[in-house]
Amino acid sequence: MPKHRFPEAEQRLFHRVFVCMKCGAKIRSDLIKVRSGKIKCRKCKSKRLRPIHREHKI
């Protein structure tokens, strides 16, 4: 595991990325829209989204 990540890669992988809790699809959107329920999963149409886990990703 690398101890240091590039800021550009960190931004691309984790910034505004959410994961569907039902099917696991990744969606990039704003936190405000996700919390208000305006964003839903493209695959299963669920509104249950969580932020992507940073420590398990790489």
mmCIF file as gemmi writes it, N, C-alpha and C atoms, coordinates in Angstrom:
data_model
loop_
_atom_site.group_PDB
_atom_site.id
_atom_site.type_symbol
_atom_site.label_atom_id
_atom_site.label_alt_id
_atom_site.label_comp_id
_atom_site.label_asym_id
_atom_site.label_entity_id
_atom_site.label_seq_id
_atom_site.pdbx_PDB_ins_code
_atom_site.Cartn_x
_atom_site.Cartn_y
_atom_site.Cartn_z
_atom_site.occupancy
_atom_site.B_iso_or_equiv
_atom_site.pdbx_formal_charge
_atom_site.auth_seq_id
_atom_site.auth_asym_id
_atom_site.pdbx_PDB_model_num
ATOM 1 N N . MET Axp A 1 ? 0.829 -1.183 0 1 0 ? 1 A 1
ATOM 2 C CA . MET Axp A 1 ? 0 0 0 1 0 ? 1 A 1
ATOM 3 C C . MET Axp A 1 ? 0.879 1.254 0 1 0 ? 1 A 1
ATOM 4 N N . PRO Axp A 2 ? 0.631 2.154 -0.902 1 0 ? 2 A 1
ATOM 5 C CA . PRO Axp A 2 ? 1.411 3.393 -0.891 1 0 ? 2 A 1
ATOM 6 C C . PRO Axp A 2 ? 0.989 4.289 0.265 1 0 ? 2 A 1
ATOM 7 N N . LYS Axp A 3 ? 1.979 4.895 0.883 1 0 ? 3 A 1
ATOM 8 C CA . LYS Axp A 3 ? 1.673 5.781 2.002 1 0 ? 3 A 1
ATOM 9 C C . LYS Axp A 3 ? 1.246 7.161 1.535 1 0 ? 3 A 1
ATOM 10 N N . HIS Axp A 4 ? 1.695 7.548 0.35 1 0 ? 4 A 1
ATOM 11 C CA . HIS Axp A 4 ? 1.394 8.881 -0.152 1 0 ? 4 A 1
ATOM 12 C C . HIS Axp A 4 ? 0.649 8.766 -1.475 1 0 ? 4 A 1
ATOM 13 N N . ARG Axp A 5 ? -0.459 9.476 -1.576 1 0 ? 5 A 1
ATOM 14 C CA . ARG Axp A 5 ? -1.21 9.516 -2.83 1 0 ? 5 A 1
ATOM 15 C C . ARG Axp A 5 ? -1.089 10.908 -3.426 1 0 ? 5 A 1
ATOM 16 N N . PHE Axp A 6 ? -1.133 10.961 -4.728 1 0 ? 6 A 1
ATOM 17 C CA . PHE Axp A 6 ? -1.096 12.252 -5.385 1 0 ? 6 A 1
ATOM 18 C C . PHE Axp A 6 ? -2.415 12.978 -5.158 1 0 ? 6 A 1
ATOM 19 N N . PRO Axp A 7 ? -2.395 14.3 -4.954 1 0 ? 7 A 1
ATOM 20 C CA . PRO Axp A 7 ? -3.641 15.033 -4.728 1 0 ? 7 A 1
ATOM 21 C C . PRO Axp A 7 ? -4.601 14.953 -5.915 1 0 ? 7 A 1
ATOM 22 N N . GLU Axp A 8 ? -4.058 14.874 -7.126 1 0 ? 8 A 1
ATOM 23 C CA . GLU Axp A 8 ? -4.922 14.778 -8.306 1 0 ? 8 A 1
ATOM 24 C C . GLU Axp A 8 ? -5.683 13.448 -8.313 1 0 ? 8 A 1
ATOM 25 N N . ALA Axp A 9 ? -4.989 12.384 -7.947 1 0 ? 9 A 1
ATOM 26 C CA . ALA Axp A 9 ? -5.639 11.069 -7.896 1 0 ? 9 A 1
ATOM 27 C C . ALA Axp A 9 ? -6.646 11.011 -6.765 1 0 ? 9 A 1
ATOM 28 N N . GLU Axp A 10 ? -6.306 11.579 -5.636 1 0 ? 10 A 1
ATOM 29 C CA . GLU Axp A 10 ? -7.225 11.629 -4.483 1 0 ? 10 A 1
ATOM 30 C C . GLU Axp A 10 ? -8.507 12.369 -4.863 1 0 ? 10 A 1
ATOM 31 N N . GLN Axp A 11 ? -8.364 13.468 -5.546 1 0 ? 11 A 1
ATOM 32 C CA . GLN Axp A 11 ? -9.511 14.266 -5.993 1 0 ? 11 A 1
ATOM 33 C C . GLN Axp A 11 ? -10.379 13.472 -6.974 1 0 ? 11 A 1
ATOM 34 N N . ARG Axp A 12 ? -9.752 12.796 -7.905 1 0 ? 12 A 1
ATOM 35 C CA . ARG Axp A 12 ? -10.491 12.057 -8.924 1 0 ? 12 A 1
ATOM 36 C C . ARG Axp A 12 ? -11.207 10.844 -8.342 1 0 ? 12 A 1
ATOM 37 N N . LEU Axp A 13 ? -10.58 10.145 -7.409 1 0 ? 13 A 1
ATOM 38 C CA . LEU Axp A 13 ? -11.159 8.916 -6.871 1 0 ? 13 A 1
ATOM 39 C C . LEU Axp A 13 ? -12.227 9.142 -5.817 1 0 ? 13 A 1
ATOM 40 N N . PHE Axp A 14 ? -12.093 10.175 -4.993 1 0 ? 14 A 1
ATOM 41 C CA . PHE Axp A 14 ? -12.945 10.299 -3.826 1 0 ? 14 A 1
ATOM 42 C C . PHE Axp A 14 ? -13.834 11.528 -3.774 1 0 ? 14 A 1
ATOM 43 N N . HIS Axp A 15 ? -13.537 12.565 -4.538 1 0 ? 15 A 1
ATOM 44 C CA . HIS Axp A 15 ? -14.288 13.815 -4.415 1 0 ? 15 A 1
ATOM 45 C C . HIS Axp A 15 ? -15.657 13.675 -5.06 1 0 ? 15 A 1
ATOM 46 N N . ARG Axp A 16 ? -16.714 13.851 -4.288 1 0 ? 16 A 1
ATOM 47 C CA . ARG Axp A 16 ? -18.108 13.804 -4.736 1 0 ? 16 A 1
ATOM 48 C C . ARG Axp A 16 ? -18.526 12.444 -5.284 1 0 ? 16 A 1
ATOM 49 N N . VAL Axp A 17 ? -17.915 11.35 -4.801 1 0 ? 17 A 1
ATOM 50 C CA . VAL Axp A 17 ? -18.269 10.011 -5.269 1 0 ? 17 A 1
ATOM 51 C C . VAL Axp A 17 ? -19.083 9.317 -4.188 1 0 ? 17 A 1
ATOM 52 N N . PHE Axp A 18 ? -20.215 8.757 -4.587 1 0 ? 18 A 1
ATOM 53 C CA . PHE Axp A 18 ? -21.102 8.05 -3.675 1 0 ? 18 A 1
ATOM 54 C C . PHE Axp A 18 ? -21.364 6.657 -4.229 1 0 ? 18 A 1
ATOM 55 N N . VAL Axp A 19 ? -21.668 5.724 -3.33 1 0 ? 19 A 1
ATOM 56 C CA . VAL Axp A 19 ? -21.91 4.339 -3.703 1 0 ? 19 A 1
ATOM 57 C C . VAL Axp A 19 ? -23.33 3.978 -3.3 1 0 ? 19 A 1
ATOM 58 N N . CYS Axp A 20 ? -24.025 3.297 -4.191 1 0 ? 20 A 1
ATOM 59 C CA . CYS Axp A 20 ? -25.378 2.83 -3.896 1 0 ? 20 A 1
ATOM 60 C C . CYS Axp A 20 ? -25.288 1.709 -2.868 1 0 ? 20 A 1
ATOM 61 N N . MET Axp A 21 ? -26.103 1.774 -1.828 1 0 ? 21 A 1
ATOM 62 C CA . MET Axp A 21 ? -26.071 0.763 -0.788 1 0 ? 21 A 1
ATOM 63 C C . MET Axp A 21 ? -26.833 -0.495 -1.193 1 0 ? 21 A 1
ATOM 64 N N . LYS Axp A 22 ? -27.567 -0.445 -2.263 1 0 ? 22 A 1
ATOM 65 C CA . LYS Axp A 22 ? -28.334 -1.601 -2.706 1 0 ? 22 A 1
ATOM 66 C C . LYS Axp A 22 ? -27.579 -2.42 -3.76 1 0 ? 22 A 1
ATOM 67 N N . CYS Axp A 23 ? -27.015 -1.749 -4.772 1 0 ? 23 A 1
ATOM 68 C CA . CYS Axp A 23 ? -26.376 -2.491 -5.863 1 0 ? 23 A 1
ATOM 69 C C . CYS Axp A 23 ? -24.879 -2.234 -5.978 1 0 ? 23 A 1
ATOM 70 N N . GLY Axp A 24 ? -24.337 -1.209 -5.308 1 0 ? 24 A 1
ATOM 71 C CA . GLY Axp A 24 ? -22.897 -0.97 -5.331 1 0 ? 24 A 1
ATOM 72 C C . GLY Axp A 24 ? -22.407 -0.092 -6.463 1 0 ? 24 A 1
ATOM 73 N N . ALA Axp A 25 ? -23.3 0.521 -7.214 1 0 ? 25 A 1
ATOM 74 C CA . ALA Axp A 25 ? -22.89 1.388 -8.318 1 0 ? 25 A 1
ATOM 75 C C . ALA Axp A 25 ? -22.306 2.693 -7.779 1 0 ? 25 A 1
ATOM 76 N N . LYS Axp A 26 ? -21.332 3.248 -8.506 1 0 ? 26 A 1
ATOM 77 C CA . LYS Axp A 26 ? -20.726 4.517 -8.112 1 0 ? 26 A 1
ATOM 78 C C . LYS Axp A 26 ? -21.391 5.657 -8.869 1 0 ? 26 A 1
ATOM 79 N N . ILE Axp A 27 ? -21.705 6.726 -8.142 1 0 ? 27 A 1
ATOM 80 C CA . ILE Axp A 27 ? -22.35 7.906 -8.719 1 0 ? 27 A 1
ATOM 81 C C . ILE Axp A 27 ? -21.579 9.128 -8.255 1 0 ? 27 A 1
ATOM 82 N N . ARG Axp A 28 ? -21.299 10.049 -9.162 1 0 ? 28 A 1
ATOM 83 C CA . ARG Axp A 28 ? -20.628 11.298 -8.801 1 0 ? 28 A 1
ATOM 84 C C . ARG Axp A 28 ? -21.665 12.408 -8.778 1 0 ? 28 A 1
ATOM 85 N N . SER Axp A 29 ? -21.814 13.046 -7.61 1 0 ? 29 A 1
ATOM 86 C CA . SER Axp A 29 ? -22.802 14.099 -7.45 1 0 ? 29 A 1
ATOM 87 C C . SER Axp A 29 ? -22.446 14.952 -6.242 1 0 ? 29 A 1
ATOM 88 N N . ASP Axp A 30 ? -23.197 16.031 -6.048 1 0 ? 30 A 1
ATOM 89 C CA . ASP Axp A 30 ? -22.983 16.91 -4.913 1 0 ? 30 A 1
ATOM 90 C C . ASP Axp A 30 ? -23.601 16.321 -3.653 1 0 ? 30 A 1
ATOM 91 N N . LEU Axp A 31 ? -22.969 16.593 -2.509 1 0 ? 31 A 1
ATOM 92 C CA . LEU Axp A 31 ? -23.447 16.096 -1.225 1 0 ? 31 A 1
ATOM 93 C C . LEU Axp A 31 ? -24.823 16.653 -0.871 1 0 ? 31 A 1
ATOM 94 N N . ILE Axp A 32 ? -25.067 17.904 -1.199 1 0 ? 32 A 1
ATOM 95 C CA . ILE Axp A 32 ? -26.343 18.535 -0.876 1 0 ? 32 A 1
ATOM 96 C C . ILE Axp A 32 ? -27.494 17.854 -1.617 1 0 ? 32 A 1
ATOM 97 N N . LYS Axp A 33 ? -27.277 17.522 -2.891 1 0 ? 33 A 1
ATOM 98 C CA . LYS Axp A 33 ? -28.312 16.859 -3.672 1 0 ? 33 A 1
ATOM 99 C C . LYS Axp A 33 ? -28.559 15.431 -3.185 1 0 ? 33 A 1
ATOM 100 N N . VAL Axp A 34 ? -27.5 14.749 -2.777 1 0 ? 34 A 1
ATOM 101 C CA . VAL Axp A 34 ? -27.651 13.379 -2.276 1 0 ? 34 A 1
ATOM 102 C C . VAL Axp A 34 ? -28.428 13.383 -0.969 1 0 ? 34 A 1
ATOM 103 N N . ARG Axp A 35 ? -28.077 14.286 -0.066 1 0 ? 35 A 1
ATOM 104 C CA . ARG Axp A 35 ? -28.763 14.344 1.233 1 0 ? 35 A 1
ATOM 105 C C . ARG Axp A 35 ? -30.216 14.752 1.111 1 0 ? 35 A 1
ATOM 106 N N . SER Axp A 36 ? -30.544 15.575 0.136 1 0 ? 36 A 1
ATOM 107 C CA . SER Axp A 36 ? -31.939 16 -0.028 1 0 ? 36 A 1
ATOM 108 C C . SER Axp A 36 ? -32.772 14.964 -0.779 1 0 ? 36 A 1
ATOM 109 N N . GLY Axp A 37 ? -32.131 13.928 -1.334 1 0 ? 37 A 1
ATOM 110 C CA . GLY Axp A 37 ? -32.86 12.865 -2.013 1 0 ? 37 A 1
ATOM 111 C C . GLY Axp A 37 ? -33.142 13.13 -3.466 1 0 ? 37 A 1
ATOM 112 N N . LYS Axp A 38 ? -32.462 14.083 -4.066 1 0 ? 38 A 1
ATOM 113 C CA . LYS Axp A 38 ? -32.689 14.4 -5.474 1 0 ? 38 A 1
ATOM 114 C C . LYS Axp A 38 ? -31.945 13.458 -6.416 1 0 ? 38 A 1
ATOM 115 N N . ILE Axp A 39 ? -30.918 12.774 -5.91 1 0 ? 39 A 1
ATOM 116 C CA . ILE Axp A 39 ? -30.12 11.873 -6.727 1 0 ? 39 A 1
ATOM 117 C C . ILE Axp A 39 ? -30.524 10.436 -6.441 1 0 ? 39 A 1
ATOM 118 N N . LYS Axp A 40 ? -30.673 9.643 -7.502 1 0 ? 40 A 1
ATOM 119 C CA . LYS Axp A 40 ? -30.952 8.221 -7.321 1 0 ? 40 A 1
ATOM 120 C C . LYS Axp A 40 ? -30.026 7.402 -8.213 1 0 ? 40 A 1
ATOM 121 N N . CYS Axp A 41 ? -29.896 6.148 -7.893 1 0 ? 41 A 1
ATOM 122 C CA . CYS Axp A 41 ? -29.005 5.243 -8.616 1 0 ? 41 A 1
ATOM 123 C C . CYS Axp A 41 ? -29.513 5.036 -10.034 1 0 ? 41 A 1
ATOM 124 N N . ARG Axp A 42 ? -28.575 4.98 -10.972 1 0 ? 42 A 1
ATOM 125 C CA . ARG Axp A 42 ? -28.945 4.761 -12.373 1 0 ? 42 A 1
ATOM 126 C C . ARG Axp A 42 ? -29.37 3.319 -12.634 1 0 ? 42 A 1
ATOM 127 N N . LYS Axp A 43 ? -28.818 2.38 -11.875 1 0 ? 43 A 1
ATOM 128 C CA . LYS Axp A 43 ? -29.086 0.964 -12.124 1 0 ? 43 A 1
ATOM 129 C C . LYS Axp A 43 ? -30.366 0.483 -11.449 1 0 ? 43 A 1
ATOM 130 N N . CYS Axp A 44 ? -30.518 0.793 -10.142 1 0 ? 44 A 1
ATOM 131 C CA . CYS Axp A 44 ? -31.64 0.222 -9.394 1 0 ? 44 A 1
ATOM 132 C C . CYS Axp A 44 ? -32.648 1.262 -8.93 1 0 ? 44 A 1
ATOM 133 N N . LYS Axp A 45 ? -32.408 2.53 -9.202 1 0 ? 45 A 1
ATOM 134 C CA . LYS Axp A 45 ? -33.308 3.638 -8.86 1 0 ? 45 A 1
ATOM 135 C C . LYS Axp A 45 ? -33.467 3.861 -7.351 1 0 ? 45 A 1
ATOM 136 N N . SER Axp A 46 ? -32.532 3.362 -6.558 1 0 ? 46 A 1
ATOM 137 C CA . SER Axp A 46 ? -32.569 3.558 -5.109 1 0 ? 46 A 1
ATOM 138 C C . SER Axp A 46 ? -32.014 4.942 -4.761 1 0 ? 46 A 1
ATOM 139 N N . LYS Axp A 47 ? -32.482 5.505 -3.652 1 0 ? 47 A 1
ATOM 140 C CA . LYS Axp A 47 ? -31.979 6.796 -3.189 1 0 ? 47 A 1
ATOM 141 C C . LYS Axp A 47 ? -31.044 6.642 -1.998 1 0 ? 47 A 1
ATOM 142 N N . ARG Axp A 48 ? -30.716 5.407 -1.638 1 0 ? 48 A 1
ATOM 143 C CA . ARG Axp A 48 ? -29.828 5.134 -0.506 1 0 ? 48 A 1
ATOM 144 C C . ARG Axp A 48 ? -28.384 5.145 -0.99 1 0 ? 48 A 1
ATOM 145 N N . LEU Axp A 49 ? -27.696 6.258 -0.795 1 0 ? 49 A 1
ATOM 146 C CA . LEU Axp A 49 ? -26.313 6.422 -1.232 1 0 ? 49 A 1
ATOM 147 C C . LEU Axp A 49 ? -25.436 6.751 -0.034 1 0 ? 49 A 1
ATOM 148 N N . ARG Axp A 50 ? -24.2 6.287 -0.076 1 0 ? 50 A 1
ATOM 149 C CA . ARG Axp A 50 ? -23.229 6.587 0.975 1 0 ? 50 A 1
ATOM 150 C C . ARG Axp A 50 ? -21.942 7.073 0.324 1 0 ? 50 A 1
ATOM 151 N N . PRO Axp A 51 ? -21.126 7.829 1.064 1 0 ? 51 A 1
ATOM 152 C CA . PRO Axp A 51 ? -19.829 8.236 0.514 1 0 ? 51 A 1
ATOM 153 C C . PRO Axp A 51 ? -18.928 7.024 0.348 1 0 ? 51 A 1
ATOM 154 N N . ILE Axp A 52 ? -18.027 7.09 -0.612 1 0 ? 52 A 1
ATOM 155 C CA . ILE Axp A 52 ? -17.101 5.985 -0.852 1 0 ? 52 A 1
ATOM 156 C C . ILE Axp A 52 ? -16.084 5.928 0.293 1 0 ? 52 A 1
ATOM 157 N N . HIS Axp A 53 ? -15.703 4.73 0.714 1 0 ? 53 A 1
ATOM 158 C CA . HIS Axp A 53 ? -14.727 4.573 1.788 1 0 ? 53 A 1
ATOM 159 C C . HIS Axp A 53 ? -13.326 4.831 1.249 1 0 ? 53 A 1
ATOM 160 N N . ARG Axp A 54 ? -12.605 5.722 1.864 1 0 ? 54 A 1
ATOM 161 C CA . ARG Axp A 54 ? -11.283 6.089 1.364 1 0 ? 54 A 1
ATOM 162 C C . ARG Axp A 54 ? -10.215 5.085 1.756 1 0 ? 54 A 1
ATOM 163 N N . GLU Axp A 55 ? -10.274 4.531 2.958 1 0 ? 55 A 1
ATOM 164 C CA . GLU Axp A 55 ? -9.182 3.674 3.424 1 0 ? 55 A 1
ATOM 165 C C . GLU Axp A 55 ? -9.206 2.289 2.787 1 0 ? 55 A 1
ATOM 166 N N . HIS Axp A 56 ? -10.339 1.834 2.246 1 0 ? 56 A 1
ATOM 167 C CA . HIS Axp A 56 ? -10.419 0.515 1.642 1 0 ? 56 A 1
ATOM 168 C C . HIS Axp A 56 ? -10.245 0.55 0.121 1 0 ? 56 A 1
ATOM 169 N N . LYS Axp A 57 ? -10.193 1.721 -0.456 1 0 ? 57 A 1
ATOM 170 C CA . LYS Axp A 57 ? -10.212 1.852 -1.916 1 0 ? 57 A 1
ATOM 171 C C . LYS Axp A 57 ? -8.922 1.35 -2.556 1 0 ? 57 A 1
ATOM 172 N N . ILE Axp A 58 ? -7.774 1.746 -2.04 1 0 ? 58 A 1
ATOM 173 C CA . ILE Axp A 58 ? -6.509 1.397 -2.708 1 0 ? 58 A 1
ATOM 174 C C . ILE Axp A 58 ? -5.699 0.412 -1.917 1 0 ? 58 A 1
